[in-house]
Amino acid sequence: MLKFHFYSINRKIIMANRNEQLFERAKKIIPGGVNSPVRAFGSVGGVPRFIKKAQGAYVWDENGQRYIDYVGSWGPAIVGHAHPEVIEAVREAALDGLSFGAPTEAEIVIAEAIAQIMPSVERLRLVSSGTEATMSAIRLARGYTGRDKIVKFEGCYHGHSDSLLVKAGSGLLTFANPSSAGVPADFTQHTIVLPYNDVGSLKTCFEQLGEQIACVILEPIAGNMNLVKPSQEFVHTLRQITTQHGSVLIYDEVMTGFRVALGGAQSVHGITPDLTTMGKVIGGGMPLAAFGGKKEIMDCISPLGAVYQAGTLSGNPVAVAAGLKTLEIIQRTGFYEHLTARTEQLANGINQAAKQAGITFTADSIGGMFGFYFADHAPQNYSDMAASNIAAFKTFFHGLLERGVALGPSAYEASFMSAAHTAELVDETIAMAAEVFAQMA
Ligand SMILES: *Cc1c(COP(=O)(O)O)cnc(C)c1O
């Protein structure tokens, strides 16, 4: 459906077609028109916005339409888009060459910086995507323990490596089924999928299979089934039960690292995981990710140990420069206080607006991350989230998009605040949300 009625002059009417034109053209050469599925707007309907540029808290689409952006490239843009200091660091690094395939000093500097922020990280290796980080951490956990089985939780996303593209089997401890075509069932028979926040099933699983479990991987604060927080009992049981059975506890902090707090979810929980995976924020918008943790485990990696792992562009100097500058900015005084205050302002304001309009709605947040749910409570796990009013989210999403606010195009995604979002911009967002709620009521 073309929506012409917002535009009063002819030039803009022609321009208004540009996202649609590009989407049609993209679909002829790129499957589904996108290079990562959620971008296609499949779960909210409509035409994805093709982004032309971004600055601070804003993105602009190819029609020249501006949006207050709460996607932030799915997390990396924590200091705001195109931060001048990050851009300058990237420019400087690029002038010295884009990639060497040999070690550099900057890789040591960023590894030391990360280890200082996250004390659980005694050794660290850089990779280029979160998928690579989690895939490598799982292989490492298997190599270290000599065990094959892994445990993950329903609704947690850990990238798209074969053993993690799984959905729950028919019974609690039956092995998982592939959630994607092309993944042999043989690969996923070693993966067990449990419900998030469910201490009982975790205990049952370890009672029956504990000595075979190489690792448990989780989003320690989930952001890929919208925002779902774990209970303290859940995370402490996890730490205790994995230690007891000699299984590796992997905190997948690709999203939460440097996002929910400087030290990630592990600093919020007061938990020391055995391995941590990182991505998103640490690259500041460039392809950079990492996995790290206990020396004893990390030293099993090639060339020291027998677990193979490698990458042509791992530790890429331009990506590392962007990451280092981003890490420097987020460690400045008051960074997280400011970020958290804006997120809470937004969550509280939108909660209140929904209440006034009589809409069943809950907003929750932590650090620079927030979730909107059309439900009377914040969800505890995937099926709880799936029971929220997904249709209402779609209406809300498009109502905000038309008014110039971009959320992630799915009810199952968390959203992200940046340091460039001012109190005024957040108030503007709340006012627009109030308009949408009034229409929905
Ligand atoms: C985004 C994400 C990944 C995958 O990272 P990519 O860089 O997209 O491969 C893994 N785990 C979590 C928790 C994520 O949010």
The ligand as an SDF file (V2000), in Angstrom:
LIG
                    3D

 15 15  0  0  0  0  0  0  0  0999 V2000
   23.1240  -10.3990   18.0200 C   0  0  0  0  0  0  0  0  0  0  0  0
   23.3760  -11.5560   18.8970 C   0  0  0  0  0  0  0  0  0  0  0  0
   24.1810  -12.6310   18.4860 C   0  0  0  0  0  0  0  0  0  0  0  0
   24.7090  -12.7630   17.0800 C   0  0  0  0  0  0  0  0  0  0  0  0
   25.5920  -11.7450   16.7620 O   0  0  0  0  0  0  0  0  0  0  0  0
   25.8870  -11.4530   15.2040 P   0  0  0  0  0  0  0  0  0  0  0  0
   26.9550  -10.4160   15.2380 O   0  0  0  0  0  0  0  0  0  0  0  0
   24.5800  -10.9680   14.6260 O   0  0  0  0  0  0  0  0  0  0  0  0
   26.3270  -12.7210   14.5810 O   0  0  0  0  0  0  0  0  0  0  0  0
   24.4860  -13.6120   19.4060 C   0  0  0  0  0  0  0  0  0  0  0  0
   24.0000  -13.5610   20.6600 N   0  0  0  0  0  0  0  0  0  0  0  0
   23.2130  -12.5540   21.0800 C   0  0  0  0  0  0  0  0  0  0  0  0
   22.7280  -12.5300   22.4820 C   0  0  0  0  0  0  0  0  0  0  0  0
   22.8640  -11.5250   20.2030 C   0  0  0  0  0  0  0  0  0  0  0  0
   22.0350  -10.5610   20.6180 O   0  0  0  0  0  0  0  0  0  0  0  0
  1  2  1  0
  2  3  1  0
  2 14  2  0
  3  4  1  0
  3 10  2  0
  4  5  1  0
  5  6  1  0
  6  7  2  0
  6  8  1  0
  6  9  1  0
 10 11  1  0
 11 12  2  0
 12 13  1  0
 12 14  1  0
 14 15  1  0
M  END
$$$$
